Amino acid sequence: MSEDQYLGNLYQRFPVTIEKGLGSHVWDTDNKEYIDCMGGYGVALVGHRNERVVNAIKTQLDKIITVHSSLYSKTREEFLENLMKIAPKGLSQVHLNNSGAESIEAAIKFARKFTGKKGMIAMNGSYHGKSLGALSLTFNPKYRKSFQPLVDKVSFSPYGDIDKLQNTIDNDTAFIILEPIQGESGIHVPPDGFLQKVRKICDENEILLIFDEIQSGLGRTGRMWASEHWETSPDILCLAKGIAGGVPMGATLVRPDILSVMNKGEHSSTFGGNPLSCSAGTATIQALTQDGLIDNAEKMGKKFSDGLNILKSKHGIIREIRGKGLMIGIELKFEVKDILLEGIKKGVLLLYSGRNILRLLPPLVITDDDVTKSLDILDELLTNEEDRRIG
């Protein structure tokens, strides 16, 4: 592909050139159709070319494309009002930015300024982005090792182990950050009670709790926020990916007393709150709340998981099925690269999460028929892989 000579070796590339999309389907330049279980790493949340999002962007294009946050914008105001309707209780102020990593960077600064403390705790297996601050909170050594020294005062604690976490905090701990369901490291769901216990530790020690719902939030798991499965709310919430229906956007939601400690100019974003992103964001929230997408995520997620557990009983090469809603991990006993490539040939785009885990993040509009077809293709791919290994 000619892109490679310009982009360098920064991405794991797949041999398919996507031309257009609709709902949970995409087409390549040869007009071959695919079921999209990759979903742009979760960005295609409300479906490709979602009608609400497309119409909102077209309407905004005819008005104005950019309004810096030093000026007021009715489009931005409307988005913020809609965002506050779905925000966890108490998180009534927001910093608008452009990506997940930027959302995390803002959260780090807000939390350290508010608490006056410097210590940061993230989880083993965490992924929070690759900018320097976010990378400092990301666990995987392969991402970190070439860029040391990173931001200091970061400790890691085993995900789901409340005793180890209790022993990791100290008097200088400003915040604990975690994904309510870990995504990049393989779709890991916390043990019941873990989030509530982390919340309790934070409350007892004047530590802020930050939830990274960049991948797990906005209906992905069958609830608006994954943390709702455990009835736990954070002090700061980071979101991005699908919030604007495919247009770049990030947001850091905070308690008002936290944001009030920041002075003018201490944090800002040239493109944050861009009218195009905001118009798309309002349309995305409307799609989530008015078009039954969160219920569909729960329903289709159950159909996927039930079907995958049947495949697990049939195929010994499946080690475990994990996840909630349409955030699903399939851990295999071998590397998944060949299955990803064979899936493309069969008309389904799959995602990986580490070398031996298939990850499913399809649009929340995926249909019953598409789930059935995806399961049938996975069954075929796994059968072929087993036959190949035996042969």
N, C-alpha and C positions, 0 to 999 in steps of 0.2 A: 504494500500500500504506500502511495507517495507521501502520505502524512508522516510516515516514520522518519523520513530524512529531515523533517523540520522539528518534530516534537521530541526527538531523542528517545532514549530507552527508559522512560519514566513510568510507562503503563504496561500492564499485562494485556496484550492486544489479542482479539479474536478475529478470525478471518471472515468477517461479514461487514458489509457497508450498509448501514441503515439509512433509508431514504424517507420513510414516512411511518406514522403510527396512528392507531385509533383504539381507544379503550385499552385492553390488555394484549393487543396485537401490534406487531411492527412488520414492515416489509423492507426487503433489501433492494438494491439498485437493479436486480434482475426480476423484481416483483415477487420474490419468494416470500411467503408469509410465515411468521413465527409467533408462537405463544410466548409472551415476555414474562418469564418468572424471575428475571434479573431486575426489571423495573428501575433501571438507572441507579442501582445501589439504593433503591428506596425512594428516589426522587419522583418517579412517575406514580405518585400516591393515588391521585384521583383519576388516573387513566391518561393515556396519550390523547392529545387534542381534545381535552375535556371541553364540552361546549360552553359551560359557564366561564371557564378560564379564557378560552379563545375570544369570546365576545367581550369580556372585560378588558382584555389587552387591546383589542381593536378599538373599543370606545376610548380608552385612555390615549392611544396613539394619536387620535384626532384632536386631543386637547393639548397635552404637553408631555414630554418624555422625562425631563429631570427637574426636580425642585429640591434644592439642598435643604437640610433640616434647620438651617438658620432662618428659613422662611416657612410659613405655614402652608399646609396643603389639605384640602378637603378629602382628597383620595386617601392620604395617610391617616387622617382623622377617622375616616370610616373603617379602615382596616384595624386601627387600634381599638376602636369600640367593639368590633367583632372578635378580635383576639381576646379581649378582656372577658367576653361572655364565656369563653371556653377555658380560660386560665384557671389553674388550681387556686383554691381559696387563699387570699392574702397576697398573691403576687400581682399587684395592681399597677405596677410600673414596668417599663420595658425599654431596652436599648435595641434599636434595629440595626442590623449589620447585613452581611452578605453570604455567610457560610457557617457551617458547623464549627470549624476551627475558630473563626472570629467570635462566635457566640461563647465559646469556651474562654478565649482570651479576655473578653469583657468580664466574664464571671470571676476569673482569677483576680483581676484588678479590683473589682467591686468588693470581693470578700476580704482581700488583704487590707484594703483601705478601711473597711467598716470595723473589722475586728482589731486592727492594729497588730495582728500576729502574722507570722511568716510561714509557719509549717503547713504543709499540704499532704493529704493522704488520698491516694487512689488505689484501685484494686488490681491485684494480679489478673492478667487477661484483659485489662482495660484498653480501650481505644478512644481517644478524644481528639485526634487530628495530628497534623504534621507540621504546623507552624511551631516556633520554638517553645512557647509556653505550653501549648496543647500537647506537643511531643513530650515534654517533661512529665506529663501525667499519663502518657501512653506506655504500657508495660513492655511490649515486645522488644527485646534487645536488638533485633535486626533493623528496626526503624531508628533506634537511638544511638547505636555504637559509633557511627561516623560523625556525630555532631556534638559530642561531649566537648566542653562541659555544658550541660543544659541548665535550666533554672534550678537552683539548689533548694534545699529544705523540702524535698519530696520523698515520701515513704510509700511503700506498697504493702498491702495487706491481702491475704487470701480471700477471694470472693466467697461470701457465704459463711465465713468463720468469725463469729462475733467475739470470741475470746481473744483471738489474735488481734482483732481490730482494737479491742479495749486496751491491749498491751502496747499498741502502736502510738496511741495519742499521747500528747504531753501538754504542758502549759502553753506552748507556743503554736499549737495546732489551730490554724485559722478555719480550715474547712475539710470536709470529707466529700469527695466526688465519686459518683458511681453511675453506671447504666442500670436502670431497673431490670432490664434484660440485656445481657451482654451480646453485642452483635458481631463485631469483626473477629472475635476470638472463637466463634463457633456456636452462637445462639445458646447461651447459658442462662437458665432461669434460676433465680435465687431460691434457697429453701424457704418455706413458709415461716414467717416471723422475722426474717433477717432484716428487711427494710424497716419494720417497726422498731426493732432493737437498735438499729443504727440511728434512727430518729431520736430515740430515748437517750442514747449516748451523747448525741449532739446537744440536746436540750439541757442535759445535766452538766455539760462542760463548756457551755457558751461557744460552741463550734457550729459553723454554718454547714448545712447539708445542701449539696448541689446535685441535682439529677440531670444527667445527660440523656435527654429523650430525643436526640437528633434522629436516631433510627427507629426507636421503639414507640415514639409518640404519635399523636394525630390519628388515632384510630387503627394503627397498624396491628395491634394485638387484640382487637375486638373491644377495647375501651378507648376513650379519648386519650388517656395517658396510661402507659403500662403500669405506673405506680398505683393506679386505682385498683388493680387486682389485689393489692395489699393495703389499701386504704391509708396510704402514706403520702404526705405532701412535703416538698422541699422548701428551702428558703430562697433558692435560685434555681431556675429551670432553663436549660439550654435546648433550643430547637432550631431546625434548619431543614435540609433535604426537601421534603415534599410540601413545605408550608406555602409555597407560591405556585404550586401546580407545575413545576418544571423550570420556572424562572429563578435565578439565584436570589436567595434570601436567607438570613439567619436572624434569630431574635434571642435576647437574654431577658427573661422575666424575673423580676425581683420584688421583694418586699419594699415598700416606699421608704422605710427608715434606712434601708441599706443604700439605696440610690441617693438618698439625700446627703450622704457624706461626700459625694463627688462634687468637685468644683468645676465650673465652666472651663472647658478646654482640656480637662484631664483625660477624657476619652471621647472620641468622635469617629465618624465614618463618612467619607465623601458621598458614597453611594447608598448608605443605609437609609431606609425609608423612601427609596426611589418610587415614584408614582406607578411605574409599570409593575414593579414587584408588589406594591401594595394593592393595586387593583386585582392582580392575579391572586394575591393572598386572601382578599375578601371573598373572591369567587370560590377559592379552595375551601375555606371555612364553611361557606354556604353549601357546597357540595357534600362535605362531611356531615353537616348537621341536618340537611334537608333532603338528601337523596338516599338515605339508608346505607351509606357506605360502611359505617362502623359495624352495624348489624351484619352486613354482608361479609366483612372481614372475619367476624366471629364464626359465621355459618360456613363460609368457604374454607376457613382455617381448620375447622373441625372435620370437614369432608376430606381435606388434604391429609391431615394427621391420621384420621381413621384409615384412609387408603394406604398411607405410608406404613402404618403398623401392620397391615395385612401383607404388604411387600416384605417387611422385616421378617415375618414368620416364614416367608417363602424363600428369601435370599439370605443366606448365612453371611454374606459380605457386609450386610448392614449391622452396625454395632449399636446405634441408638438414634431415636427420633426425639428432637427437643423443640420447644418453642411454645408460643401462644399466638392465636389468630393467624395472620398471614406473615408471621416472622418465624420461619421454620428452618431448623438445621437437621441434616441427615449425615450422621457420622458413619463413614465406611471404614473398612479394614485395609484400604489401600488408597493411593493417590487418585484424585478425581479428574485429572487433566483430560484423559482420554474420553471420559463420560461427557465432559463439557463440550468437547469437539464433536463427538458423535451426536450429542443432543442438537447441535446446530444443523447437522445434516438431516436430522429427523424433524426439524421445525420447532424446536423449543430452546429458548435462551435460559440457561441456568447460571447461577453464581456460585463462587467458591468462598470458603471461609477457612483459610489454612489449607494445607495440602490434601487432607483427607475428608473434608466436610463440604457437602453441597449445601448451599444456602438459597432459600426461596423467599423473595421479597416482591411478589407480583403486585400490580395495581389493585387497589381495593375494589375495583369494578369487575374483577375476574368472575366469570360465570361458572355455573355448575358444569356445563359442557366442557369448558376449557380445563377445569380441574380434572375431570375424567380423562380427557385426552392426554394431559400432562402425566397423570399416573400411569396410563397405558404405555406412553413413551418411556417413562422411567423404568417400568417393568421390563420392557424390551432391552433397554440399555444395560440394565443390571444382568439380565440373562446372557446377553452377548459377552459382557465382561467376564462373567463366570465361566462361560464356555471357552473363551480365549485363554483364560488362566489355566483351566484344566487341560486344554489342548496343548 
